[in-house]
């Protein structure tokens, strides 16, 4: 019966400890700060490569390449090609024929 007395004493001590429970005073912002720490998002570091691969930069780069190509094609007309070809053939003593070697 010693064990039953020990059990009764332990249960009585447990119930007596409930009487000493009191309210805890906490800062009003404790919950907010705790939740911010728990769910804090890490700042994403943007590298130079990621900046270059952004859609805005890609669009501007493609438009610049297209513009350069259009200007080049506009300035390099057929007459310039023929005059450059004649100049090249005269400097190396080559003959230029008006007919194409490839027959379609």
C-alpha positions in Angstrom: 0.0 0.0 0.0 3.0 2.2 0.1 2.7 2.7 -3.7 -0.8 3.9 -3.5 0.1 6.5 -0.9 3.0 7.7 -3.1 0.6 7.9 -6.1 -1.9 9.8 -4.0 0.8 12.3 -2.8 2.0 12.8 -6.4 -1.5 13.5 -7.6 -2.2 15.9 -4.8 1.0 17.7 -5.5 0.1 18.0 -9.1 -3.3 19.4 -8.3 -1.8 21.8 -5.8 0.6 23.1 -8.4 -2.4 24.1 -10.5 -3.3 26.7 -7.9 0.0 28.6 -8.4 -0.6 29.2 -12.1 -0.8 32.9 -12.9 -1.1 35.0 -16.1 2.1 35.8 -18.0 2.7 39.3 -19.0 4.1 39.6 -22.6 4.9 42.4 -24.8 2.0 43.3 -27.2 4.2 42.8 -30.2 5.6 39.4 -29.1 3.4 37.4 -31.4 4.1 39.7 -34.4 7.9 39.6 -33.8 7.8 35.8 -33.3 5.8 35.2 -36.5 8.1 37.5 -38.5 11.2 35.6 -37.3 9.6 32.2 -38.1 8.4 33.1 -41.6 11.1 35.6 -42.5 11.8 35.5 -46.3 15.4 35.7 -47.2 16.4 38.5 -49.6 17.2 37.1 -53.0 20.5 38.3 -54.4 20.2 39.2 -58.0 23.4 38.4 -60.0 24.6 40.1 -63.1 23.6 37.2 -65.3 20.0 37.2 -63.9 19.8 40.9 -64.6 20.9 40.3 -68.2 18.4 37.6 -68.7 15.5 39.7 -67.6 12.9 40.1 -70.4 13.2 43.8 -70.6 17.0 43.7 -71.3 16.5 40.8 -73.8 13.9 42.8 -75.7 16.1 45.9 -75.9 19.1 43.8 -77.1 17.0 42.1 -79.8 15.6 45.4 -81.0 19.1 46.9 -81.1 20.4 43.9 -83.2 17.5 44.2 -85.6 18.0 48.0 -85.9 21.7 47.5 -86.7 20.9 44.9 -89.3 18.3 47.1 -91.0 20.6 50.0 -91.2 23.4 47.8 -92.6 21.2 46.3 -95.2 19.8 49.7 -96.2 23.3 51.2 -96.6 24.8 48.3 -98.4 22.9 48.3 -101.6 23.4 46.4 -104.9 25.3 49.2 -106.5 27.8 49.3 -103.7 28.3 45.5 -104.1 28.9 45.8 -107.9 31.4 48.7 -107.5 33.2 46.9 -104.7 33.4 43.8 -106.9 34.8 45.7 -109.8 37.4 47.4 -107.7 38.5 44.1 -106.2 38.7 42.4 -109.6 40.7 45.3 -111.1 43.2 45.3 -108.2 43.9 41.6 -108.7 43.6 41.6 -112.5 40.6 39.3 -112.5 37.8 39.4 -115.0 34.2 39.8 -113.9 31.4 38.4 -116.0 27.9 39.7 -115.8 26.5 36.2 -116.2 26.2 33.9 -113.3 28.2 30.6 -113.4 25.3 28.8 -111.8 22.4 28.2 -114.3 19.0 27.6 -112.9 
